Each structure stands twice: as structure tokens, then as C-alpha cells.
Amino acid sequence: MARYIDRNIKSISIPKEVIRDIQKAPDKLKQCIKLAAEIIGNLKDMGMAGVMISTVGWEDKLPQVLDAAKL
């Protein structure tokens, strides 16, 4: 999905290293959840008041992301 988004949604750029890390991960789902939680944590540390999460077919994974991000 990350590669698709990077290639097809012009307003979003996903670093190649991130795509590579997801592809190499033994558990891609866990890697994606970890990455999402890290991004949310970084934004929180920067003082952001909130985030908007688009699940694009992964709606059932949202609770795991929120738990990992301690939200």
C-alpha cells in the first residue's frame, strides 16, 4: 500500500527507506503499526493538537495503531 500511495497520490511522498523497511519486515502489519505510532508520537512531541488518520481499508487495524501510539 505504501508503494501504491507513493506512486499514485501526487500530494503524498513516502520516503524510499520507509517503503524498504516495510518490505523487509518479517511482519509487515506490525511494522506499519509501529511506524504510524512513531509518526503520531513525533507529532505529539512537536505540540500538534491532533492527527487525522486515513485507514484506506485497514479500519480494523485502527485500534492497534491508537494503542501503540498510547492514545
PDB file of N, CA, C and O in Angstrom:
ATOM      1  N   MET A   1       0.825  -1.191   0.000  1.00  0.00           N
ATOM      2  CA  MET A   1       0.000   0.000   0.000  1.00  0.00           C
ATOM      3  C   MET A   1       0.872   1.259   0.000  1.00  0.00           C
ATOM      4  O   MET A   1       0.560   2.228  -0.692  1.00  0.00           O
ATOM      5  N   ALA A   2       1.965   1.249   0.774  1.00  0.00           N
ATOM      6  CA  ALA A   2       2.832   2.434   0.835  1.00  0.00           C
ATOM      7  C   ALA A   2       3.405   2.750  -0.541  1.00  0.00           C
ATOM      8  O   ALA A   2       3.453   3.910  -0.949  1.00  0.00           O
ATOM      9  N   ARG A   3       3.835   1.723  -1.247  1.00  0.00           N
ATOM     10  CA  ARG A   3       4.392   1.936  -2.583  1.00  0.00           C
ATOM     11  C   ARG A   3       3.314   2.494  -3.527  1.00  0.00           C
ATOM     12  O   ARG A   3       3.580   3.397  -4.319  1.00  0.00           O
ATOM     13  N   TYR A   4       2.109   1.949  -3.430  1.00  0.00           N
ATOM     14  CA  TYR A   4       0.998   2.428  -4.258  1.00  0.00           C
ATOM     15  C   TYR A   4       0.712   3.905  -3.979  1.00  0.00           C
ATOM     16  O   TYR A   4       0.571   4.704  -4.904  1.00  0.00           O
ATOM     17  N   ILE A   5       0.630   4.252  -2.704  1.00  0.00           N
ATOM     18  CA  ILE A   5       0.358   5.647  -2.330  1.00  0.00           C
ATOM     19  C   ILE A   5       1.460   6.558  -2.858  1.00  0.00           C
ATOM     20  O   ILE A   5       1.175   7.617  -3.419  1.00  0.00           O
ATOM     21  N   ASP A   6       2.716   6.153  -2.681  1.00  0.00           N
ATOM     22  CA  ASP A   6       3.844   6.967  -3.129  1.00  0.00           C
ATOM     23  C   ASP A   6       3.798   7.191  -4.639  1.00  0.00           C
ATOM     24  O   ASP A   6       4.105   8.283  -5.118  1.00  0.00           O
ATOM     25  N   ARG A   7       3.418   6.168  -5.377  1.00  0.00           N
ATOM     26  CA  ARG A   7       3.413   6.262  -6.840  1.00  0.00           C
ATOM     27  C   ARG A   7       2.182   6.963  -7.407  1.00  0.00           C
ATOM     28  O   ARG A   7       2.261   7.588  -8.464  1.00  0.00           O
ATOM     29  N   ASN A   8       1.053   6.868  -6.721  1.00  0.00           N
ATOM     30  CA  ASN A   8      -0.207   7.284  -7.336  1.00  0.00           C
ATOM     31  C   ASN A   8      -0.894   8.495  -6.722  1.00  0.00           C
ATOM     32  O   ASN A   8      -1.796   9.060  -7.340  1.00  0.00           O
ATOM     33  N   ILE A   9      -0.499   8.904  -5.541  1.00  0.00           N
ATOM     34  CA  ILE A   9      -1.110  10.084  -4.932  1.00  0.00           C
ATOM     35  C   ILE A   9      -0.058  11.188  -4.920  1.00  0.00           C
ATOM     36  O   ILE A   9       0.854  11.199  -4.093  1.00  0.00           O
ATOM     37  N   LYS A  10      -0.211  12.097  -5.844  1.00  0.00           N
ATOM     38  CA  LYS A  10       0.825  13.104  -6.083  1.00  0.00           C
ATOM     39  C   LYS A  10       1.120  13.997  -4.881  1.00  0.00           C
ATOM     40  O   LYS A  10       2.235  14.501  -4.751  1.00  0.00           O
ATOM     41  N   SER A  11       0.147  14.198  -4.010  1.00  0.00           N
ATOM     42  CA  SER A  11       0.345  15.095  -2.868  1.00  0.00           C
ATOM     43  C   SER A  11       1.010  14.404  -1.678  1.00  0.00           C
ATOM     44  O   SER A  11       1.269  15.038  -0.656  1.00  0.00           O
ATOM     45  N   ILE A  12       1.290  13.092  -1.812  1.00  0.00           N
ATOM     46  CA  ILE A  12       1.913  12.349  -0.714  1.00  0.00           C
ATOM     47  C   ILE A  12       3.204  11.714  -1.207  1.00  0.00           C
ATOM     48  O   ILE A  12       3.230  11.068  -2.254  1.00  0.00           O
ATOM     49  N   SER A  13       4.269  11.903  -0.447  1.00  0.00           N
ATOM     50  CA  SER A  13       5.559  11.296  -0.763  1.00  0.00           C
ATOM     51  C   SER A  13       6.003  10.451   0.423  1.00  0.00           C
ATOM     52  O   SER A  13       6.119  10.950   1.542  1.00  0.00           O
ATOM     53  N   ILE A  14       6.247   9.184   0.174  1.00  0.00           N
ATOM     54  CA  ILE A  14       6.715   8.284   1.226  1.00  0.00           C
ATOM     55  C   ILE A  14       8.182   7.978   0.940  1.00  0.00           C
ATOM     56  O   ILE A  14       8.509   7.491  -0.142  1.00  0.00           O
ATOM     57  N   PRO A  15       9.068   8.257   1.892  1.00  0.00           N
ATOM     58  CA  PRO A  15      10.491   8.009   1.662  1.00  0.00           C
ATOM     59  C   PRO A  15      10.758   6.550   1.273  1.00  0.00           C
ATOM     60  O   PRO A  15      10.153   5.626   1.816  1.00  0.00           O
ATOM     61  N   LYS A  16      11.663   6.370   0.336  1.00  0.00           N
ATOM     62  CA  LYS A  16      12.016   5.023  -0.138  1.00  0.00           C
ATOM     63  C   LYS A  16      12.494   4.138   1.009  1.00  0.00           C
ATOM     64  O   LYS A  16      12.254   2.931   1.006  1.00  0.00           O
ATOM     65  N   GLU A  17      13.178   4.744   1.999  1.00  0.00           N
ATOM     66  CA  GLU A  17      13.665   3.963   3.139  1.00  0.00           C
ATOM     67  C   GLU A  17      12.496   3.371   3.926  1.00  0.00           C
ATOM     68  O   GLU A  17      12.579   2.245   4.417  1.00  0.00           O
ATOM     69  N   VAL A  18      11.421   4.123   4.042  1.00  0.00           N
ATOM     70  CA  VAL A  18      10.240   3.642   4.767  1.00  0.00           C
ATOM     71  C   VAL A  18       9.626   2.469   4.013  1.00  0.00           C
ATOM     72  O   VAL A  18       9.284   1.450   4.613  1.00  0.00           O
ATOM     73  N   ILE A  19       9.486   2.614   2.700  1.00  0.00           N
ATOM     74  CA  ILE A  19       8.940   1.526   1.887  1.00  0.00           C
ATOM     75  C   ILE A  19       9.831   0.297   2.002  1.00  0.00           C
ATOM     76  O   ILE A  19       9.334  -0.820   2.144  1.00  0.00           O
ATOM     77  N   ARG A  20      11.137   0.497   1.940  1.00  0.00           N
ATOM     78  CA  ARG A  20      12.086  -0.618   2.052  1.00  0.00           C
ATOM     79  C   ARG A  20      11.961  -1.308   3.405  1.00  0.00           C
ATOM     80  O   ARG A  20      11.945  -2.537   3.475  1.00  0.00           O
ATOM     81  N   ASP A  21      11.872  -0.527   4.479  1.00  0.00           N
ATOM     82  CA  ASP A  21      11.757  -1.107   5.821  1.00  0.00           C
ATOM     83  C   ASP A  21      10.484  -1.934   5.963  1.00  0.00           C
ATOM     84  O   ASP A  21      10.496  -2.992   6.591  1.00  0.00           O
ATOM     85  N   ILE A  22       9.395  -1.458   5.388  1.00  0.00           N
ATOM     86  CA  ILE A  22       8.140  -2.216   5.441  1.00  0.00           C
ATOM     87  C   ILE A  22       8.284  -3.510   4.653  1.00  0.00           C
ATOM     88  O   ILE A  22       7.885  -4.575   5.126  1.00  0.00           O
ATOM     89  N   GLN A  23       8.853  -3.424   3.453  1.00  0.00           N
ATOM     90  CA  GLN A  23       9.001  -4.611   2.614  1.00  0.00           C
ATOM     91  C   GLN A  23       9.900  -5.662   3.255  1.00  0.00           C
ATOM     92  O   GLN A  23       9.647  -6.858   3.112  1.00  0.00           O
ATOM     93  N   LYS A  24      10.944  -5.235   3.958  1.00  0.00           N
ATOM     94  CA  LYS A  24      11.895  -6.167   4.573  1.00  0.00           C
ATOM     95  C   LYS A  24      11.416  -6.727   5.906  1.00  0.00           C
ATOM     96  O   LYS A  24      11.956  -7.723   6.387  1.00  0.00           O
ATOM     97  N   ALA A  25      10.422  -6.108   6.500  1.00  0.00           N
ATOM     98  CA  ALA A  25       9.960  -6.525   7.830  1.00  0.00           C
ATOM     99  C   ALA A  25       9.347  -7.922   7.778  1.00  0.00           C
ATOM    100  O   ALA A  25       8.582  -8.230   6.864  1.00  0.00           O
ATOM    101  N   PRO A  26       9.683  -8.772   8.760  1.00  0.00           N
ATOM    102  CA  PRO A  26       9.083 -10.109   8.800  1.00  0.00           C
ATOM    103  C   PRO A  26       7.569 -10.043   9.013  1.00  0.00           C
ATOM    104  O   PRO A  26       6.831 -10.891   8.511  1.00  0.00           O
ATOM    105  N   ASP A  27       7.113  -9.043   9.751  1.00  0.00           N
ATOM    106  CA  ASP A  27       5.681  -8.839   9.974  1.00  0.00           C
ATOM    107  C   ASP A  27       5.352  -7.425   9.507  1.00  0.00           C
ATOM    108  O   ASP A  27       5.502  -6.458  10.254  1.00  0.00           O
ATOM    109  N   LYS A  28       4.903  -7.323   8.264  1.00  0.00           N
ATOM    110  CA  LYS A  28       4.656  -6.017   7.658  1.00  0.00           C
ATOM    111  C   LYS A  28       3.580  -5.230   8.395  1.00  0.00           C
ATOM    112  O   LYS A  28       3.684  -4.010   8.523  1.00  0.00           O
ATOM    113  N   LEU A  29       2.556  -5.908   8.877  1.00  0.00           N
ATOM    114  CA  LEU A  29       1.496  -5.232   9.620  1.00  0.00           C
ATOM    115  C   LEU A  29       2.050  -4.586  10.885  1.00  0.00           C
ATOM    116  O   LEU A  29       1.770  -3.419  11.158  1.00  0.00           O
ATOM    117  N   LYS A  30       2.836  -5.337  11.660  1.00  0.00           N
ATOM    118  CA  LYS A  30       3.426  -4.781  12.883  1.00  0.00           C
ATOM    119  C   LYS A  30       4.332  -3.602  12.563  1.00  0.00           C
ATOM    120  O   LYS A  30       4.352  -2.617  13.301  1.00  0.00           O
ATOM    121  N   GLN A  31       5.078  -3.695  11.475  1.00  0.00           N
ATOM    122  CA  GLN A  31       5.971  -2.604  11.079  1.00  0.00           C
ATOM    123  C   GLN A  31       5.168  -1.349  10.734  1.00  0.00           C
ATOM    124  O   GLN A  31       5.554  -0.242  11.109  1.00  0.00           O
ATOM    125  N   CYS A  32       4.060  -1.519  10.025  1.00  0.00           N
ATOM    126  CA  CYS A  32       3.217  -0.371   9.665  1.00  0.00           C
ATOM    127  C   CYS A  32       2.594   0.265  10.902  1.00  0.00           C
ATOM    128  O   CYS A  32       2.529   1.489  11.012  1.00  0.00           O
ATOM    129  N   ILE A  33       2.139  -0.569  11.827  1.00  0.00           N
ATOM    130  CA  ILE A  33       1.552  -0.047  13.065  1.00  0.00           C
ATOM    131  C   ILE A  33       2.614   0.691  13.874  1.00  0.00           C
ATOM    132  O   ILE A  33       2.351   1.766  14.413  1.00  0.00           O
ATOM    133  N   LYS A  34       3.810   0.116  13.959  1.00  0.00           N
ATOM    134  CA  LYS A  34       4.915   0.759  14.683  1.00  0.00           C
ATOM    135  C   LYS A  34       5.256   2.109  14.047  1.00  0.00           C
ATOM    136  O   LYS A  34       5.440   3.103  14.750  1.00  0.00           O
ATOM    137  N   LEU A  35       5.338   2.136  12.743  1.00  0.00           N
ATOM    138  CA  LEU A  35       5.657   3.372  12.032  1.00  0.00           C
ATOM    139  C   LEU A  35       4.589   4.437  12.273  1.00  0.00           C
ATOM    140  O   LEU A  35       4.912   5.593  12.548  1.00  0.00           O
ATOM    141  N   ALA A  36       3.331   4.051  12.171  1.00  0.00           N
ATOM    142  CA  ALA A  36       2.238   5.003  12.409  1.00  0.00           C
ATOM    143  C   ALA A  36       2.305   5.557  13.828  1.00  0.00           C
ATOM    144  O   ALA A  36       2.133   6.758  14.040  1.00  0.00           O
ATOM    145  N   ALA A  37       2.555   4.680  14.798  1.00  0.00           N
ATOM    146  CA  ALA A  37       2.645   5.117  16.198  1.00  0.00           C
ATOM    147  C   ALA A  37       3.820   6.073  16.400  1.00  0.00           C
ATOM    148  O   ALA A  37       3.705   7.050  17.140  1.00  0.00           O
ATOM    149  N   GLU A  38       4.948   5.795  15.745  1.00  0.00           N
ATOM    150  CA  GLU A  38       6.115   6.682  15.856  1.00  0.00           C
ATOM    151  C   GLU A  38       5.812   8.061  15.272  1.00  0.00           C
ATOM    152  O   GLU A  38       6.168   9.082  15.860  1.00  0.00           O
ATOM    153  N   ILE A  39       5.160   8.084  14.126  1.00  0.00           N
ATOM    154  CA  ILE A  39       4.821   9.362  13.498  1.00  0.00           C
ATOM    155  C   ILE A  39       3.872  10.155  14.391  1.00  0.00           C
ATOM    156  O   ILE A  39       4.065  11.352  14.603  1.00  0.00           O
ATOM    157  N   ILE A  40       2.849   9.484  14.913  1.00  0.00           N
ATOM    158  CA  ILE A  40       1.900  10.155  15.805  1.00  0.00           C
ATOM    159  C   ILE A  40       2.618  10.678  17.047  1.00  0.00           C
ATOM    160  O   ILE A  40       2.369  11.804  17.479  1.00  0.00           O
ATOM    161  N   GLY A  41       3.506   9.867  17.623  1.00  0.00           N
ATOM    162  CA  GLY A  41       4.268  10.292  18.796  1.00  0.00           C
ATOM    163  C   GLY A  41       5.139  11.499  18.506  1.00  0.00           C
ATOM    164  O   GLY A  41       5.221  12.419  19.319  1.00  0.00           O
ATOM    165  N   ASN A  42       5.793  11.502  17.346  1.00  0.00           N
ATOM    166  CA  ASN A  42       6.632  12.639  16.967  1.00  0.00           C
ATOM    167  C   ASN A  42       5.804  13.910  16.808  1.00  0.00           C
ATOM    168  O   ASN A  42       6.220  14.984  17.241  1.00  0.00           O
ATOM    169  N   LEU A  43       4.642  13.787  16.191  1.00  0.00           N
ATOM    170  CA  LEU A  43       3.769  14.955  16.030  1.00  0.00           C
ATOM    171  C   LEU A  43       3.283  15.463  17.382  1.00  0.00           C
ATOM    172  O   LEU A  43       3.202  16.670  17.612  1.00  0.00           O
ATOM    173  N   LYS A  44       2.963  14.532  18.269  1.00  0.00           N
ATOM    174  CA  LYS A  44       2.528  14.905  19.624  1.00  0.00           C
ATOM    175  C   LYS A  44       3.650  15.652  20.349  1.00  0.00           C
ATOM    176  O   LYS A  44       3.408  16.667  21.002  1.00  0.00           O
ATOM    177  N   ASP A  45       4.883  15.138  20.229  1.00  0.00           N
ATOM    178  CA  ASP A  45       6.040  15.784  20.858  1.00  0.00           C
ATOM    179  C   ASP A  45       6.291  17.187  20.301  1.00  0.00           C
ATOM    180  O   ASP A  45       6.830  18.049  20.995  1.00  0.00           O
ATOM    181  N   MET A  46       5.898  17.409  19.050  1.00  0.00           N
ATOM    182  CA  MET A  46       6.066  18.721  18.423  1.00  0.00           C
ATOM    183  C   MET A  46       4.970  19.692  18.840  1.00  0.00           C
ATOM    184  O   MET A  46       4.996  20.865  18.468  1.00  0.00           O
ATOM    185  N   GLY A  47       4.005  19.198  19.616  1.00  0.00           N
ATOM    186  CA  GLY A  47       2.943  20.066  20.095  1.00  0.00           C
ATOM    187  C   GLY A  47       1.686  20.077  19.242  1.00  0.00           C
ATOM    188  O   GLY A  47       0.808  20.917  19.443  1.00  0.00           O
ATOM    189  N   MET A  48       1.589  19.160  18.298  1.00  0.00           N
ATOM    190  CA  MET A  48       0.384  19.091  17.472  1.00  0.00           C
ATOM    191  C   MET A  48      -0.804  18.695  18.338  1.00  0.00           C
ATOM    192  O   MET A  48      -0.685  17.842  19.218  1.00  0.00           O
ATOM    193  N   ALA A  49      -1.931  19.309  18.088  1.00  0.00           N
ATOM    194  CA  ALA A  49      -3.126  19.065  18.897  1.00  0.00           C
ATOM    195  C   ALA A  49      -3.864  17.799  18.485  1.00  0.00           C
ATOM    196  O   ALA A  49      -4.698  17.302  19.242  1.00  0.00           O
ATOM    197  N   GLY A  50      -3.574  17.268  17.306  1.00  0.00           N
ATOM    198  CA  GLY A  50      -4.276  16.065  16.860  1.00  0.00           C
ATOM    199  C   GLY A  50      -3.758  15.588  15.521  1.00  0.00           C
ATOM    200  O   GLY A  50      -2.922  16.239  14.894  1.00  0.00           O
ATOM    201  N   VAL A  51      -4.260  14.454  15.093  1.00  0.00           N
ATOM    202  CA  VAL A  51      -3.903  13.889  13.795  1.00  0.00           C
ATOM    203  C   VAL A  51      -5.172  13.395  13.109  1.00  0.00           C
ATOM    204  O   VAL A  51      -6.175  13.101  13.758  1.00  0.00           O
ATOM    205  N   MET A  52      -5.104  13.311  11.794  1.00  0.00           N
ATOM    206  CA  MET A  52      -6.183  12.718  11.018  1.00  0.00           C
ATOM    207  C   MET A  52      -5.622  11.447  10.398  1.00  0.00           C
ATOM    208  O   MET A  52      -4.625  11.489   9.677  1.00  0.00           O
ATOM    209  N   ILE A  53      -6.254  10.333  10.676  1.00  0.00           N
ATOM    210  CA  ILE A  53      -5.763   9.047  10.197  1.00  0.00           C
ATOM    211  C   ILE A  53      -6.712   8.516   9.133  1.00  0.00           C
ATOM    212  O   ILE A  53      -7.912   8.375   9.370  1.00  0.00           O
ATOM    213  N   SER A  54      -6.165   8.224   7.963  1.00  0.00           N
ATOM    214  CA  SER A  54      -6.939   7.605   6.886  1.00  0.00           C
ATOM    215  C   SER A  54      -6.525   6.142   6.815  1.00  0.00           C
ATOM    216  O   SER A  54      -5.368   5.837   6.526  1.00  0.00           O
ATOM    217  N   THR A  55      -7.451   5.244   7.074  1.00  0.00           N
ATOM    218  CA  THR A  55      -7.117   3.824   7.178  1.00  0.00           C
ATOM    219  C   THR A  55      -7.123   3.092   5.844  1.00  0.00           C
ATOM    220  O   THR A  55      -6.509   2.030   5.744  1.00  0.00           O
ATOM    221  N   VAL A  56      -7.771   3.595   4.843  1.00  0.00           N
ATOM    222  CA  VAL A  56      -7.820   3.029   3.494  1.00  0.00           C
ATOM    223  C   VAL A  56      -7.930   1.499   3.513  1.00  0.00           C
ATOM    224  O   VAL A  56      -7.032   0.795   3.050  1.00  0.00           O
ATOM    225  N   GLY A  57      -9.024   1.009   4.044  1.00  0.00           N
ATOM    226  CA  GLY A  57      -9.264  -0.427   4.055  1.00  0.00           C
ATOM    227  C   GLY A  57      -8.713  -1.159   5.268  1.00  0.00           C
ATOM    228  O   GLY A  57      -8.909  -2.367   5.400  1.00  0.00           O
ATOM    229  N   TRP A  58      -8.033  -0.453   6.147  1.00  0.00           N
ATOM    230  CA  TRP A  58      -7.468  -1.081   7.344  1.00  0.00           C
ATOM    231  C   TRP A  58      -8.194  -0.590   8.589  1.00  0.00           C
ATOM    232  O   TRP A  58      -7.586  -0.441   9.649  1.00  0.00           O
ATOM    233  N   GLU A  59      -9.476  -0.340   8.461  1.00  0.00           N
ATOM    234  CA  GLU A  59     -10.248   0.204   9.577  1.00  0.00           C
ATOM    235  C   GLU A  59     -10.128  -0.661  10.829  1.00  0.00           C
ATOM    236  O   GLU A  59     -10.085  -0.146  11.946  1.00  0.00           O
ATOM    237  N   ASP A  60     -10.075  -1.971  10.635  1.00  0.00           N
ATOM    238  CA  ASP A  60      -9.991  -2.881  11.786  1.00  0.00           C
ATOM    239  C   ASP A  60      -8.647  -2.807  12.503  1.00  0.00           C
ATOM    240  O   ASP A  60      -8.516  -3.310  13.619  1.00  0.00           O
ATOM    241  N   LYS A  61      -7.651  -2.189  11.880  1.00  0.00           N
ATOM    242  CA  LYS A  61      -6.317  -2.049  12.495  1.00  0.00           C
ATOM    243  C   LYS A  61      -6.191  -0.764  13.311  1.00  0.00           C
ATOM    244  O   LYS A  61      -5.233  -0.602  14.066  1.00  0.00           O
ATOM    245  N   LEU A  62      -7.145   0.143  13.166  1.00  0.00           N
ATOM    246  CA  LEU A  62      -7.060   1.439  13.847  1.00  0.00           C
ATOM    247  C   LEU A  62      -6.892   1.312  15.358  1.00  0.00           C
ATOM    248  O   LEU A  62      -6.068   2.031  15.923  1.00  0.00           O
ATOM    249  N   PRO A  63      -7.631   0.433  16.045  1.00  0.00           N
ATOM    250  CA  PRO A  63      -7.410   0.310  17.494  1.00  0.00           C
ATOM    251  C   PRO A  63      -5.966  -0.066  17.853  1.00  0.00           C
ATOM    252  O   PRO A  63      -5.444   0.391  18.870  1.00  0.00           O
ATOM    253  N   GLN A  64      -5.324  -0.891  17.027  1.00  0.00           N
ATOM    254  CA  GLN A  64      -3.931  -1.265  17.292  1.00  0.00           C
ATOM    255  C   GLN A  64      -3.003  -0.059  17.144  1.00  0.00           C
ATOM    256  O   GLN A  64      -2.071   0.115  17.928  1.00  0.00           O
ATOM    257  N   VAL A  65      -3.264   0.761  16.142  1.00  0.00           N
ATOM    258  CA  VAL A  65      -2.459   1.973  15.942  1.00  0.00           C
ATOM    259  C   VAL A  65      -2.632   2.912  17.128  1.00  0.00           C
ATOM    260  O   VAL A  65      -1.654   3.438  17.658  1.00  0.00           O
ATOM    261  N   LEU A  66      -3.875   3.121  17.542  1.00  0.00           N
ATOM    262  CA  LEU A  66      -4.142   4.021  18.668  1.00  0.00           C
ATOM    263  C   LEU A  66      -3.513   3.499  19.960  1.00  0.00           C
ATOM    264  O   LEU A  66      -2.969   4.278  20.742  1.00  0.00           O
ATOM    265  N   ASP A  67      -3.582   2.188  20.186  1.00  0.00           N
ATOM    266  CA  ASP A  67      -2.942   1.597  21.369  1.00  0.00           C
ATOM    267  C   ASP A  67      -1.430   1.784  21.320  1.00  0.00           C
ATOM    268  O   ASP A  67      -0.814   2.170  22.314  1.00  0.00           O
ATOM    269  N   ALA A  68      -0.832   1.509  20.156  1.00  0.00           N
ATOM    270  CA  ALA A  68       0.622   1.637  20.015  1.00  0.00           C
ATOM    271  C   ALA A  68       1.071   3.082  20.209  1.00  0.00           C
ATOM    272  O   ALA A  68       2.165   3.341  20.712  1.00  0.00           O
ATOM    273  N   ALA A  69       0.214   4.022  19.802  1.00  0.00           N
ATOM    274  CA  ALA A  69       0.537   5.447  19.949  1.00  0.00           C
ATOM    275  C   ALA A  69       0.153   5.987  21.324  1.00  0.00           C
ATOM    276  O   ALA A  69       0.356   7.166  21.617  1.00  0.00           O
ATOM    277  N   LYS A  70      -0.401   5.118  22.162  1.00  0.00           N
ATOM    278  CA  LYS A  70      -0.831   5.486  23.518  1.00  0.00           C
ATOM    279  C   LYS A  70      -1.870   6.609  23.496  1.00  0.00           C
ATOM    280  O   LYS A  70      -1.788   7.572  24.258  1.00  0.00           O
ATOM    281  N   LEU A  71      -2.844   6.458  22.603  1.00  0.00           N
ATOM    282  CA  LEU A  71      -3.931   7.441  22.500  1.00  0.00           C
ATOM    283  C   LEU A  71      -5.226   6.836  23.008  1.00  0.00           C
ATOM    284  O   LEU A  71      -6.261   7.502  23.006  1.00  0.00           O
TER     285      LEU A  71
END
